Every structure is written in C-alpha cells, then in structure tokens.
C-alpha cells in the first residue's frame, strides 16, 4: 500500500512540475453607465513551487529505491 501511495505522489509531483501553476480568470467591472457596461478580464496565476516539487520528487524516488 505504501508503494502505491509513493507512486501516486511521484506522478502528482511530475504533473505539478510540468504544469508550473494554476491559472484562473476573473471579470472586473470597469464602467457601469446605465445600459452601457464594460468589463475587464484579469488573469491570475498561483505558482507551484518547483524547488519544493523537485525535492519531494527526489525524496520519493529515494524512498522507493531503498525498499
């Protein structure tokens, strides 16, 4: 069971490193003059820390190889 969990964590870390972050878009109201409305789209990114991801990936690989 531990080995399966370790493999799942490795795959999740590889995906996290490859993806690089989570991006989402919000709509912000710029102008609201009665029937005239204008909005602005803003992109926001939540970065996934690649150094932490790499360290966890290396740690998981070491734990699997020691067994």
PQR file with spaces between the fields and no chain letter, atoms N, CA, C, O and H, PARSE charges and radii, in Angstrom:
ATOM       1  N    UNK     1       0.819   -1.195    0.000 -0.4000 1.5000
ATOM       2  CA   UNK     1       0.000    0.000    0.000 -0.0000 2.0000
ATOM       3  C    UNK     1       0.868    1.265    0.000  0.5500 1.7000
ATOM       4  O    UNK     1       0.555    2.242   -0.681 -0.5500 1.4000
ATOM       5  N    UNK     2       1.967    1.233    0.777 -0.4000 1.5000
ATOM       6  CA   UNK     2       2.854    2.403    0.821 -0.0000 2.0000
ATOM       7  C    UNK     2       3.483    2.660   -0.543  0.5500 1.7000
ATOM       8  O    UNK     2       3.660    3.807   -0.953 -0.5500 1.4000
ATOM       9  H    UNK     2       2.221    0.439    1.330  0.4000 1.0000
ATOM      10  N    UNK     3       3.814    1.592   -1.228 -0.4000 1.5000
ATOM      11  CA   UNK     3       4.448    1.744   -2.541 -0.0000 2.0000
ATOM      12  C    UNK     3       3.486    2.407   -3.531  0.5500 1.7000
ATOM      13  O    UNK     3       3.899    3.244   -4.333 -0.5500 1.4000
ATOM      14  H    UNK     3       3.670    0.660   -0.895  0.4000 1.0000
ATOM      15  N    UNK     4       2.213    2.034   -3.474 -0.4000 1.5000
ATOM      16  CA   UNK     4       1.211    2.644   -4.355 -0.0000 2.0000
ATOM      17  C    UNK     4       1.081    4.127   -4.040  0.5500 1.7000
ATOM      18  O    UNK     4       1.005    4.947   -4.955 -0.5500 1.4000
ATOM      19  H    UNK     4       1.877    1.354   -2.823  0.4000 1.0000
ATOM      20  N    UNK     5       1.054    4.482   -2.762 -0.4000 1.5000
ATOM      21  CA   UNK     5       0.966    5.883   -2.359 -0.0000 2.0000
ATOM      22  C    UNK     5       2.186    6.670   -2.829  0.5500 1.7000
ATOM      23  O    UNK     5       2.057    7.805   -3.288 -0.5500 1.4000
ATOM      24  H    UNK     5       1.116    3.816   -2.019  0.4000 1.0000
ATOM      25  N    UNK     6       3.348    6.079   -2.719 -0.4000 1.5000
ATOM      26  CA   UNK     6       4.568    6.752   -3.171 -0.0000 2.0000
ATOM      27  C    UNK     6       4.545    6.983   -4.678  0.5500 1.7000
ATOM      28  O    UNK     6       4.967    8.039   -5.149 -0.5500 1.4000
ATOM      29  H    UNK     6       3.453    5.157   -2.346  0.4000 1.0000
ATOM      30  N    UNK     7       4.061    6.012   -5.432 -0.4000 1.5000
ATOM      31  CA   UNK     7       3.981    6.163   -6.884 -0.0000 2.0000
ATOM      32  C    UNK     7       2.977    7.254   -7.248  0.5500 1.7000
ATOM      33  O    UNK     7       3.227    8.036   -8.165 -0.5500 1.4000
ATOM      34  H    UNK     7       3.718    5.154   -5.049  0.4000 1.0000
ATOM      35  N    UNK     8       1.853    7.318   -6.548 -0.4000 1.5000
ATOM      36  CA   UNK     8       0.864    8.373   -6.784 -0.0000 2.0000
ATOM      37  C    UNK     8       1.466    9.741   -6.495  0.5500 1.7000
ATOM      38  O    UNK     8       1.226   10.689   -7.243 -0.5500 1.4000
ATOM      39  H    UNK     8       1.651    6.682   -5.803  0.4000 1.0000
ATOM      40  N    UNK     9       2.244    9.860   -5.423 -0.4000 1.5000
ATOM      41  CA   UNK     9       2.884   11.136   -5.093 -0.0000 2.0000
ATOM      42  C    UNK     9       3.917   11.534   -6.150  0.5500 1.7000
ATOM      43  O    UNK     9       4.044   12.713   -6.479 -0.5500 1.4000
ATOM      44  H    UNK     9       2.439    9.090   -4.815  0.4000 1.0000
ATOM      45  N    UNK    10       4.646   10.568   -6.674 -0.4000 1.5000
ATOM      46  CA   UNK    10       5.629   10.860   -7.724 -0.0000 2.0000
ATOM      47  C    UNK    10       4.916   11.381   -8.969  0.5500 1.7000
ATOM      48  O    UNK    10       5.335   12.381   -9.553 -0.5500 1.4000
ATOM      49  H    UNK    10       4.543    9.610   -6.407  0.4000 1.0000
ATOM      50  N    UNK    11       3.854   10.715   -9.370 -0.4000 1.5000
ATOM      51  CA   UNK    11       3.115   11.151  -10.557 -0.0000 2.0000
ATOM      52  C    UNK    11       2.535   12.549  -10.339  0.5500 1.7000
ATOM      53  O    UNK    11       2.582   13.385  -11.241 -0.5500 1.4000
ATOM      54  H    UNK    11       3.514    9.903   -8.895  0.4000 1.0000
ATOM      55  N    UNK    12       1.991   12.808   -9.152 -0.4000 1.5000
ATOM      56  CA   UNK    12       1.440   14.133   -8.853 -0.0000 2.0000
ATOM      57  C    UNK    12       2.525   15.202   -8.903  0.5500 1.7000
ATOM      58  O    UNK    12       2.276   16.302   -9.396 -0.5500 1.4000
ATOM      59  H    UNK    12       1.953   12.129   -8.418  0.4000 1.0000
ATOM      60  N    UNK    13       3.706   14.909   -8.411 -0.4000 1.5000
ATOM      61  CA   UNK    13       4.815   15.870   -8.436 -0.0000 2.0000
ATOM      62  C    UNK    13       5.275   16.136   -9.852  0.5500 1.7000
ATOM      63  O    UNK    13       5.546   17.284  -10.206 -0.5500 1.4000
ATOM      64  H    UNK    13       3.909   14.016   -8.011  0.4000 1.0000
ATOM      65  N    UNK    14       5.370   15.091  -10.676 -0.4000 1.5000
ATOM      66  CA   UNK    14       5.792   15.275  -12.072 -0.0000 2.0000
ATOM      67  C    UNK    14       4.787   16.157  -12.803  0.5500 1.7000
ATOM      68  O    UNK    14       5.174   17.049  -13.559 -0.5500 1.4000
ATOM      69  H    UNK    14       5.149   14.159  -10.388  0.4000 1.0000
ATOM      70  N    UNK    15       3.503   15.912  -12.580 -0.4000 1.5000
ATOM      71  CA   UNK    15       2.467   16.749  -13.192 -0.0000 2.0000
ATOM      72  C    UNK    15       2.589   18.180  -12.689  0.5500 1.7000
ATOM      73  O    UNK    15       2.474   19.117  -13.479 -0.5500 1.4000
ATOM      74  H    UNK    15       3.189   15.188  -11.966  0.4000 1.0000
ATOM      75  N    UNK    16       2.820   18.372  -11.394 -0.4000 1.5000
ATOM      76  CA   UNK    16       2.984   19.708  -10.829 -0.0000 2.0000
ATOM      77  C    UNK    16       4.175   20.445  -11.396  0.5500 1.7000
ATOM      78  O    UNK    16       4.096   21.643  -11.668 -0.5500 1.4000
ATOM      79  H    UNK    16       2.914   17.611  -10.752  0.4000 1.0000
ATOM      80  N    UNK    17       5.277   19.740  -11.577 -0.4000 1.5000
ATOM      81  CA   UNK    17       6.462   20.366  -12.158 -0.0000 2.0000
ATOM      82  C    UNK    17       6.245   20.720  -13.627  0.5500 1.7000
ATOM      83  O    UNK    17       6.687   21.775  -14.083 -0.5500 1.4000
ATOM      84  H    UNK    17       5.341   18.767  -11.356  0.4000 1.0000
ATOM      85  N    UNK    18       5.576   19.855  -14.359 -0.4000 1.5000
ATOM      86  CA   UNK    18       5.346   20.107  -15.776 -0.0000 2.0000
ATOM      87  C    UNK    18       4.338   21.231  -15.985  0.5500 1.7000
ATOM      88  O    UNK    18       4.475   22.030  -16.912 -0.5500 1.4000
ATOM      89  H    UNK    18       5.217   18.998  -13.989  0.4000 1.0000
ATOM      90  N    UNK    19       3.334   21.290  -15.129 -0.4000 1.5000
ATOM      91  CA   UNK    19       2.263   22.266  -15.284 -0.0000 2.0000
ATOM      92  C    UNK    19       2.740   23.655  -14.896  0.5500 1.7000
ATOM      93  O    UNK    19       2.487   24.611  -15.629 -0.5500 1.4000
ATOM      94  H    UNK    19       3.223   20.641  -14.377  0.4000 1.0000
ATOM      95  N    UNK    20       3.413   23.793  -13.781 -0.4000 1.5000
ATOM      96  CA   UNK    20       4.009   25.061  -13.368 -0.0000 2.0000
ATOM      97  C    UNK    20       3.125   25.970  -12.548  0.5500 1.7000
ATOM      98  O    UNK    20       3.649   26.833  -11.843 -0.5500 1.4000
ATOM      99  H    UNK    20       3.619   23.017  -13.186  0.4000 1.0000
ATOM     100  N    UNK    21       1.846   25.830  -12.597 -0.4000 1.5000
ATOM     101  CA   UNK    21       0.984   26.699  -11.816 -0.0000 2.0000
ATOM     102  C    UNK    21      -0.476   26.554  -12.201  0.5500 1.7000
ATOM     103  O    UNK    21      -0.821   25.897  -13.183 -0.5500 1.4000
ATOM     104  H    UNK    21       1.420   25.129  -13.169  0.4000 1.0000
ATOM     105  N    UNK    22      -1.320   27.182  -11.403 -0.4000 1.5000
ATOM     106  CA   UNK    22      -2.755   27.169  -11.633 -0.0000 2.0000
ATOM     107  C    UNK    22      -3.154   28.568  -12.068  0.5500 1.7000
ATOM     108  O    UNK    22      -2.859   29.541  -11.373 -0.5500 1.4000
ATOM     109  H    UNK    22      -1.039   27.716  -10.605  0.4000 1.0000
ATOM     110  N    UNK    23      -3.821   28.682  -13.210 -0.4000 1.5000
ATOM     111  CA   UNK    23      -4.233   29.974  -13.738 -0.0000 2.0000
ATOM     112  C    UNK    23      -5.747   30.066  -13.726  0.5500 1.7000
ATOM     113  O    UNK    23      -6.437   29.118  -14.102 -0.5500 1.4000
ATOM     114  H    UNK    23      -4.061   27.892  -13.775  0.4000 1.0000
ATOM     115  N    UNK    24      -6.261   31.206  -13.294 -0.4000 1.5000
ATOM     116  CA   UNK    24      -7.698   31.444  -13.342 -0.0000 2.0000
ATOM     117  C    UNK    24      -7.963   32.883  -13.780  0.5500 1.7000
ATOM     118  O    UNK    24      -7.092   33.745  -13.659 -0.5500 1.4000
ATOM     119  H    UNK    24      -5.700   31.975  -12.989  0.4000 1.0000
ATOM     120  N    UNK    25      -9.164   33.137  -14.286 -0.4000 1.5000
ATOM     121  CA   UNK    25      -9.536   34.436  -14.825 -0.0000 2.0000
ATOM     122  C    UNK    25     -10.704   35.001  -14.031  0.5500 1.7000
ATOM     123  O    UNK    25     -11.650   34.284  -13.708 -0.5500 1.4000
ATOM     124  H    UNK    25      -9.871   32.437  -14.384  0.4000 1.0000
ATOM     125  N    UNK    26     -10.633   36.302  -13.717 -0.4000 1.5000
ATOM     126  CA   UNK    26     -11.736   36.986  -13.051 -0.0000 2.0000
ATOM     127  C    UNK    26     -12.224   38.131  -13.944  0.5500 1.7000
ATOM     128  O    UNK    26     -11.469   38.673  -14.752 -0.5500 1.4000
ATOM     129  H    UNK    26      -9.865   36.885  -13.979  0.4000 1.0000
ATOM     130  N    UNK    27     -13.467   38.477  -13.784 -0.4000 1.5000
ATOM     131  CA   UNK    27     -14.058   39.586  -14.516 -0.0000 2.0000
ATOM     132  C    UNK    27     -14.199   40.773  -13.557  0.5500 1.7000
ATOM     133  O    UNK    27     -14.725   40.626  -12.453 -0.5500 1.4000
ATOM     134  H    UNK    27     -14.080   38.037  -13.128  0.4000 1.0000
ATOM     135  N    UNK    28     -13.728   41.941  -13.981 -0.4000 1.5000
ATOM     136  CA   UNK    28     -13.790   43.143  -13.161 -0.0000 2.0000
ATOM     137  C    UNK    28     -14.585   44.203  -13.915  0.5500 1.7000
ATOM     138  O    UNK    28     -14.330   44.468  -15.090 -0.5500 1.4000
ATOM     139  H    UNK    28     -13.301   42.060  -14.877  0.4000 1.0000
ATOM     140  N    UNK    29     -15.549   44.803  -13.226 -0.4000 1.5000
ATOM     141  CA   UNK    29     -16.372   45.835  -13.841 -0.0000 2.0000
ATOM     142  C    UNK    29     -15.569   47.128  -13.917  0.5500 1.7000
ATOM     143  O    UNK    29     -15.049   47.599  -12.905 -0.5500 1.4000
ATOM     144  H    UNK    29     -15.756   44.587  -12.272  0.4000 1.0000
ATOM     145  N    UNK    30     -15.466   47.707  -15.124 -0.4000 1.5000
ATOM     146  CA   UNK    30     -14.700   48.928  -15.345 -0.0000 2.0000
ATOM     147  C    UNK    30     -15.642   50.127  -15.435  0.5500 1.7000
ATOM     148  O    UNK    30     -15.412   51.148  -14.787 -0.5500 1.4000
ATOM     149  H    UNK    30     -15.889   47.324  -15.945  0.4000 1.0000
ATOM     150  N    UNK    31     -16.696   50.005  -16.233 -0.4000 1.5000
ATOM     151  CA   UNK    31     -17.646   51.099  -16.437 -0.0000 2.0000
ATOM     152  C    UNK    31     -19.060   50.556  -16.313  0.5500 1.7000
ATOM     153  O    UNK    31     -19.376   49.493  -16.845 -0.5500 1.4000
ATOM     154  H    UNK    31     -16.883   49.175  -16.759  0.4000 1.0000
ATOM     155  N    UNK    32     -19.917   51.303  -15.597 -0.4000 1.5000
ATOM     156  CA   UNK    32     -21.325   50.950  -15.475 -0.0000 2.0000
ATOM     157  C    UNK    32     -22.140   52.240  -15.572  0.5500 1.7000
ATOM     158  O    UNK    32     -22.416   52.894  -14.567 -0.5500 1.4000
ATOM     159  H    UNK    32     -19.659   52.167  -15.164  0.4000 1.0000
ATOM     160  N    UNK    33     -22.519   52.590  -16.801 -0.4000 1.5000
ATOM     161  CA   UNK    33     -23.288   53.809  -17.051 -0.0000 2.0000
ATOM     162  C    UNK    33     -24.668   53.431  -17.582  0.5500 1.7000
ATOM     163  O    UNK    33     -24.924   53.515  -18.784 -0.5500 1.4000
ATOM     164  H    UNK    33     -22.295   52.059  -17.617  0.4000 1.0000
ATOM     165  N    UNK    34     -25.543   53.019  -16.690 -0.4000 1.5000
ATOM     166  CA   UNK    34     -26.882   52.608  -17.108 -0.0000 2.0000
ATOM     167  C    UNK    34     -26.815   51.384  -17.995  0.5500 1.7000
ATOM     168  O    UNK    34     -26.363   50.326  -17.557 -0.5500 1.4000
ATOM     169  H    UNK    34     -25.336   52.950  -15.714  0.4000 1.0000
ATOM     170  N    UNK    35     -27.267   51.511  -19.259 -0.4000 1.5000
ATOM     171  CA   UNK    35     -27.265   50.349  -20.150 -0.0000 2.0000
ATOM     172  C    UNK    35     -25.875   50.023  -20.720  0.5500 1.7000
ATOM     173  O    UNK    35     -25.682   48.966  -21.320 -0.5500 1.4000
ATOM     174  H    UNK    35     -27.634   52.371  -19.615  0.4000 1.0000
ATOM     175  N    UNK    36     -24.917   50.928  -20.533 -0.4000 1.5000
ATOM     176  CA   UNK    36     -23.565   50.702  -21.049 -0.0000 2.0000
ATOM     177  C    UNK    36     -22.705   50.133  -19.932  0.5500 1.7000
ATOM     178  O    UNK    36     -22.523   50.756  -18.887 -0.5500 1.4000
ATOM     179  H    UNK    36     -25.073   51.788  -20.046  0.4000 1.0000
ATOM     180  N    UNK    37     -22.182   48.941  -20.172 -0.4000 1.5000
ATOM     181  CA   UNK    37     -21.339   48.286  -19.170 -0.0000 2.0000
ATOM     182  C    UNK    37     -20.079   47.768  -19.848  0.5500 1.7000
ATOM     183  O    UNK    37     -20.134   47.253  -20.965 -0.5500 1.4000
ATOM     184  H    UNK    37     -22.330   48.435  -21.022  0.4000 1.0000
ATOM     185  N    UNK    38     -18.953   47.904  -19.174 -0.4000 1.5000
ATOM     186  CA   UNK    38     -17.682   47.392  -19.690 -0.0000 2.0000
ATOM     187  C    UNK    38     -16.995   46.597  -18.588  0.5500 1.7000
ATOM     188  O    UNK    38     -16.951   47.015  -17.431 -0.5500 1.4000
ATOM     189  H    UNK    38     -18.909   48.321  -18.266  0.4000 1.0000
ATOM     190  N    UNK    39     -16.467   45.454  -18.968 -0.4000 1.5000
ATOM     191  CA   UNK    39     -15.731   44.618  -18.014 -0.0000 2.0000
ATOM     192  C    UNK    39     -14.337   44.342  -18.551  0.5500 1.7000
ATOM     193  O    UNK    39     -14.060   44.473  -19.744 -0.5500 1.4000
ATOM     194  H    UNK    39     -16.503   45.114  -19.908  0.4000 1.0000
ATOM     195  N    UNK    40     -13.485   43.962  -17.640 -0.4000 1.5000
ATOM     196  CA   UNK    40     -12.100   43.650  -17.968 -0.0000 2.0000
ATOM     197  C    UNK    40     -11.778   42.262  -17.417  0.5500 1.7000
ATOM     198  O    UNK    40     -12.098   41.959  -16.268 -0.5500 1.4000
ATOM     199  H    UNK    40     -13.710   43.856  -16.672  0.4000 1.0000
ATOM     200  N    UNK    41     -11.153   41.431  -18.225 -0.4000 1.5000
ATOM     201  CA   UNK    41     -10.720   40.109  -17.773 -0.0000 2.0000
ATOM     202  C    UNK    41      -9.309   40.212  -17.217  0.5500 1.7000
ATOM     203  O    UNK    41      -8.418   40.780  -17.850 -0.5500 1.4000
ATOM     204  H    UNK    41     -10.893   41.678  -19.159  0.4000 1.0000
ATOM     205  N    UNK    42      -9.116   39.658  -16.027 -0.4000 1.5000
ATOM     206  CA   UNK    42      -7.793   39.641  -15.402 -0.0000 2.0000
ATOM     207  C    UNK    42      -7.374   38.202  -15.162  0.5500 1.7000
ATOM     208  O    UNK    42      -8.116   37.422  -14.564 -0.5500 1.4000
ATOM     209  H    UNK    42      -9.839   39.197  -15.513  0.4000 1.0000
ATOM     210  N    UNK    43      -6.187   37.854  -15.628 -0.4000 1.5000
ATOM     211  CA   UNK    43      -5.627   36.518  -15.405 -0.0000 2.0000
ATOM     212  C    UNK    43      -4.764   36.533  -14.157  0.5500 1.7000
ATOM     213  O    UNK    43      -3.948   37.434  -13.961 -0.5500 1.4000
ATOM     214  H    UNK    43      -5.584   38.487  -16.114  0.4000 1.0000
ATOM     215  N    UNK    44      -4.953   35.525  -13.317 -0.4000 1.5000
ATOM     216  CA   UNK    44      -4.177   35.365  -12.087 -0.0000 2.0000
ATOM     217  C    UNK    44      -3.527   33.985  -12.112  0.5500 1.7000
ATOM     218  O    UNK    44      -4.118   33.019  -12.596 -0.5500 1.4000
ATOM     219  H    UNK    44      -5.616   34.794  -13.476  0.4000 1.0000
ATOM     220  N    UNK    45      -2.315   33.901  -11.590 -0.4000 1.5000
ATOM     221  CA   UNK    45      -1.594   32.635  -11.550 -0.0000 2.0000
ATOM     222  C    UNK    45      -1.140   32.342  -10.128  0.5500 1.7000
ATOM     223  O    UNK    45      -0.586   33.205   -9.448 -0.5500 1.4000
ATOM     224  H    UNK    45      -1.835   34.685  -11.197  0.4000 1.0000
ATOM     225  N    UNK    46      -1.382   31.112   -9.690 -0.4000 1.5000
ATOM     226  CA   UNK    46      -0.860   30.625   -8.416 -0.0000 2.0000
ATOM     227  C    UNK    46       0.297   29.698   -8.768  0.5500 1.7000
ATOM     228  O    UNK    46       0.068   28.592   -9.257 -0.5500 1.4000
ATOM     229  H    UNK    46      -1.832   30.411  -10.242  0.4000 1.0000
ATOM     230  N    UNK    47       1.545   30.130   -8.527 -0.4000 1.5000
ATOM     231  CA   UNK    47       2.685   29.295   -8.928 -0.0000 2.0000
ATOM     232  C    UNK    47       2.862   28.090   -8.004  0.5500 1.7000
ATOM     233  O    UNK    47       2.681   28.185   -6.790 -0.5500 1.4000
ATOM     234  H    UNK    47       1.731   31.029   -8.129  0.4000 1.0000
ATOM     235  N    UNK    48       3.213   26.977   -8.599 -0.4000 1.5000
ATOM     236  CA   UNK    48       3.576   25.798   -7.815 -0.0000 2.0000
ATOM     237  C    UNK    48       5.085   25.854   -7.617  0.5500 1.7000
ATOM     238  O    UNK    48       5.834   25.924   -8.591 -0.5500 1.4000
ATOM     239  H    UNK    48       3.361   26.900   -9.586  0.4000 1.0000
ATOM     240  N    UNK    49       5.535   25.826   -6.382 -0.4000 1.5000
ATOM     241  CA   UNK    49       6.974   25.976   -6.137 -0.0000 2.0000
ATOM     242  C    UNK    49       7.760   24.797   -6.702  0.5500 1.7000
ATOM     243  O    UNK    49       7.663   23.674   -6.208 -0.5500 1.4000
ATOM     244  H    UNK    49       4.926   25.769   -5.590  0.4000 1.0000
ATOM     245  N    UNK    50       8.536   25.072   -7.741 -0.4000 1.5000
ATOM     246  CA   UNK    50       9.241   23.997   -8.433 -0.0000 2.0000
ATOM     247  C    UNK    50      10.377   23.397   -7.615  0.5500 1.7000
ATOM     248  O    UNK    50      10.675   22.211   -7.759 -0.5500 1.4000
ATOM     249  H    UNK    50       8.615   25.985   -8.142  0.4000 1.0000
ATOM     250  N    UNK    51      11.010   24.182   -6.768 -0.4000 1.5000
ATOM     251  CA   UNK    51      12.092   23.638   -5.944 -0.0000 2.0000
ATOM     252  C    UNK    51      11.536   22.635   -4.938  0.5500 1.7000
ATOM     253  O    UNK    51      12.118   21.569   -4.733 -0.5500 1.4000
ATOM     254  H    UNK    51      10.768   25.145   -6.651  0.4000 1.0000
ATOM     255  N    UNK    52      10.417   22.973   -4.313 -0.4000 1.5000
ATOM     256  CA   UNK    52       9.778   22.054   -3.376 -0.0000 2.0000
ATOM     257  C    UNK    52       9.315   20.800   -4.107  0.5500 1.7000
ATOM     258  O    UNK    52       9.471   19.687   -3.605 -0.5500 1.4000
ATOM     259  H    UNK    52       9.945   23.839   -4.479  0.4000 1.0000
ATOM     260  N    UNK    53       8.751   20.984   -5.282 -0.4000 1.5000
ATOM     261  CA   UNK    53       8.301   19.838   -6.074 -0.0000 2.0000
ATOM     262  C    UNK    53       9.441   18.923   -6.452  0.5500 1.7000
ATOM     263  O    UNK    53       9.316   17.700   -6.375 -0.5500 1.4000
ATOM     264  H    UNK    53       8.625   21.889   -5.689  0.4000 1.0000
ATOM     265  N    UNK    54      10.550   19.507   -6.858 -0.4000 1.5000
ATOM     266  CA   UNK    54      11.707   18.693   -7.230 -0.0000 2.0000
ATOM     267  C    UNK    54      12.264   17.945   -6.021  0.5500 1.7000
ATOM     268  O    UNK    54      12.639   16.778   -6.134 -0.5500 1.4000
ATOM     269  H    UNK    54      10.651   20.500   -6.920  0.4000 1.0000
ATOM     270  N    UNK    55      12.319   18.604   -4.872 -0.4000 1.5000
ATOM     271  CA   UNK    55      12.823   17.954   -3.659 -0.0000 2.0000
ATOM     272  C    UNK    55      11.920   16.786   -3.250  0.5500 1.7000
ATOM     273  O    UNK    55      12.413   15.724   -2.869 -0.5500 1.4000
ATOM     274  H    UNK    55      12.014   19.552   -4.780  0.4000 1.0000
ATOM     275  N    UNK    56      10.606   16.980   -3.328 -0.4000 1.5000
ATOM     276  CA   UNK    56       9.685   15.890   -2.987 -0.0000 2.0000
ATOM     277  C    UNK    56       9.801   14.733   -3.976  0.5500 1.7000
ATOM     278  O    UNK    56       9.731   13.569   -3.584 -0.5500 1.4000
ATOM     279  H    UNK    56      10.205   17.842   -3.638  0.4000 1.0000
ATOM     280  N    UNK    57       9.976   15.047   -5.237 -0.4000 1.5000
ATOM     281  CA   UNK    57      10.135   14.001   -6.243 -0.0000 2.0000
ATOM     282  C    UNK    57      11.392   13.178   -5.986  0.5500 1.7000
ATOM     283  O    UNK    57      11.350   11.949   -6.042 -0.5500 1.4000
ATOM     284  H    UNK    57      10.033   15.993   -5.556  0.4000 1.0000
ATOM     285  N    UNK    58      12.494   13.835   -5.709 -0.4000 1.5000
ATOM     286  CA   UNK    58      13.746   13.129   -5.419 -0.0000 2.0000
ATOM     287  C    UNK    58      13.618   12.290   -4.146  0.5500 1.7000
ATOM     288  O    UNK    58      14.102   11.159   -4.092 -0.5500 1.4000
ATOM     289  H    UNK    58      12.529   14.833   -5.664  0.4000 1.0000
ATOM     290  N    UNK    59      12.966   12.846   -3.126 -0.4000 1.5000
ATOM     291  CA   UNK    59      12.755   12.103   -1.883 -0.0000 2.0000
ATOM     292  C    UNK    59      11.919   10.859   -2.087  0.5500 1.7000
ATOM     293  O    UNK    59      12.230    9.805   -1.531 -0.5500 1.4000
ATOM     294  H    UNK    59      12.573   13.764   -3.170  0.4000 1.0000
ATOM     295  N    UNK    60      10.865   10.964   -2.873 -0.4000 1.5000
ATOM     296  CA   UNK    60      10.020    9.804   -3.149 -0.0000 2.0000
ATOM     297  C    UNK    60      10.781    8.734   -3.925  0.5500 1.7000
ATOM     298  O    UNK    60      10.639    7.544   -3.647 -0.5500 1.4000
ATOM     299  H    UNK    60      10.613   11.820   -3.324  0.4000 1.0000
ATOM     300  N    UNK    61      11.582    9.154   -4.892 -0.4000 1.5000
ATOM     301  CA   UNK    61      12.369    8.181   -5.667 -0.0000 2.0000
ATOM     302  C    UNK    61      13.352    7.462   -4.767  0.5500 1.7000
ATOM     303  O    UNK    61      13.534    6.252   -4.907 -0.5500 1.4000
ATOM     304  H    UNK    61      11.697   10.121   -5.118  0.4000 1.0000
ATOM     305  N    UNK    62      13.998    8.175   -3.838 -0.4000 1.5000
ATOM     306  CA   UNK    62      14.926    7.560   -2.904 -0.0000 2.0000
ATOM     307  C    UNK    62      14.202    6.560   -2.002  0.5500 1.7000
ATOM     308  O    UNK    62      14.712    5.465   -1.767 -0.5500 1.4000
ATOM     309  H    UNK    62      13.850    9.157   -3.724  0.4000 1.0000
ATOM     310  N    UNK    63      13.026    6.920   -1.498 -0.4000 1.5000
ATOM     311  CA   UNK    63      12.280    6.001   -0.624 -0.0000 2.0000
ATOM     312  C    UNK    63      11.898    4.727   -1.366  0.5500 1.7000
ATOM     313  O    UNK    63      11.970    3.638   -0.796 -0.5500 1.4000
ATOM     314  H    UNK    63      12.611    7.810   -1.689  0.4000 1.0000
ATOM     315  N    UNK    64      11.500    4.844   -2.610 -0.4000 1.5000
ATOM     316  CA   UNK    64      11.141    3.643   -3.367 -0.0000 2.0000
ATOM     317  C    UNK    64      12.358    2.777   -3.648  0.5500 1.7000
ATOM     318  O    UNK    64      12.270    1.551   -3.576 -0.5500 1.4000
ATOM     319  H    UNK    64      11.442    5.729   -3.073  0.4000 1.0000
ATOM     320  N    UNK    65      13.490    3.390   -3.967 -0.4000 1.5000
ATOM     321  CA   UNK    65      14.672    2.614   -4.330 -0.0000 2.0000
ATOM     322  C    UNK    65      15.309    1.919   -3.108  0.5500 1.7000
ATOM     323  O    UNK    65      16.016    0.925   -3.280 -0.5500 1.4000
ATOM     324  H    UNK    65      13.561    4.385   -4.026  0.4000 1.0000
ATOM     325  N    UNK    66      15.081    2.409   -1.900 -0.4000 1.5000
ATOM     326  CA   UNK    66      15.647    1.782   -0.715 -0.0000 2.0000
ATOM     327  C    UNK    66      14.901    0.531   -0.287  0.5500 1.7000
ATOM     328  O    UNK    66      15.408   -0.241    0.527 -0.5500 1.4000
ATOM     329  H    UNK    66      14.507    3.216   -1.760  0.4000 1.0000
ATOM     330  N    UNK    67      13.731    0.324   -0.810 -0.4000 1.5000
ATOM     331  CA   UNK    67      12.949   -0.853   -0.403 -0.0000 2.0000
ATOM     332  C    UNK    67      13.300   -2.048   -1.195  0.5500 1.7000
ATOM     333  O    UNK    67      12.734   -3.120   -0.979 -0.5500 1.4000
ATOM     334  H    UNK    67      13.319    0.951   -1.470  0.4000 1.0000
